[in-house]
Amino acid sequence: MDDRPRKLPRQRRARETVETLLEAAAQVFSREGAAATTNRIAERAGVSIGTLYQYFPNKTAMLRALAERHFLAAATGLGEVLARLRSEEPPFDETLRAIVTAVADLHRDRPALHALMHRVALRLPAEWEAMRAFEDYLVAEVEFHLRRCGRGGADPQLTARTLVHAVDTQVHRVMTRHTVDADALLVLARQLLPEG
């Protein structure tokens, strides 16, 4: 089954329809999780089911489109924060807080939707590779700051990888039923750091 969008909207009105459909999908997935249906999404968007099917063959395609948007927003948002941190080189505690806060901010709205996207949306090898490359980028940036500040123990890369994946798991698997809390993520990250 093909879970990619059927066609790309070219005209302004079509783009607005797709935006409306995706916002409705985000709302319905947030409330109903995997039980969401295309009928409920079309109803929420105020369009016919036929209109929805013009752009998306099924709900998985909608979920994948939402995941792609989230991934691009995360890459842009975190990229800006990480570039600023490289430029300013603040103390490690401030660096860690900035990174964790940026991650929390990206997931604070609709945490249940983020959990569903994280578990369901990435299926194709290219999507997995893009996610892995992004994770490697985050690990390299955290490792850079660990080394810059004399932190990270005997293996700063392993420490960085552990921090990145622990925060990711906390955000996508634990905090999805609650509010994503930057302070709780910061406590977790500090607990994982070697002394020194």
PEURPE-V600303 format. One record per helix or strand of 3 or more residues. SS is the DSSP state (H for helix, E for strand). FROM is the first residue (numbers start at 1). TO is the last residue. Records with the same first field share a line. If there is no record, write none. Layout:
SS: FROM-TO, FROM-TO
//
This chain:
H: 12-35, 38-45, 49-55, 59-88, 92-107, 111-121, 125-148, 156-177, 182-192
//
